[in-house]
């Protein structure tokens, strides 16, 4: 499971010109599910994301997690994070999990985050989405469950 984690001032997802989810201060998660990923990968990701201290405390140090600042999460499935560009100029997506498996593990991750007390909003799996964000910092971190 490969996840791009961005600290944002705000973020939103639109499908067909209509906003389906938006958050203020929080984390935007772009989630790629790899072929071979399991519930253990989703659990590992949820544990790390829920405790990731990327929000500033009163001294300006990144010392607070998402719950410590009452922030929200916007989770967006993005299979292109698993693109293989090692040969030619057209990306190959063989490393990505199939549709059903990817959706199931993405939903599993979202459920695990909610179970940890996070307020999670989502994009629409499999849809063409317009994602807008204001990256705060910028702070962008890549999580790979296999690393």
Buried (B, 14 or more C-beta within 10 A) or exposed (E): BBBBBBBBEBBBBBBEEEEBBBBEBBBBBBBBBBEEBEEEBBBBBBEBBBEBEBBBEEEEEBEBBBBEBEBBBBBBBBBEBBBEEEEEEEEEEEBBBEEEBBBBBBBBBBEBBEEBEBBBBBBBBEBEBBBBBBEBEEBBBEBEBEE
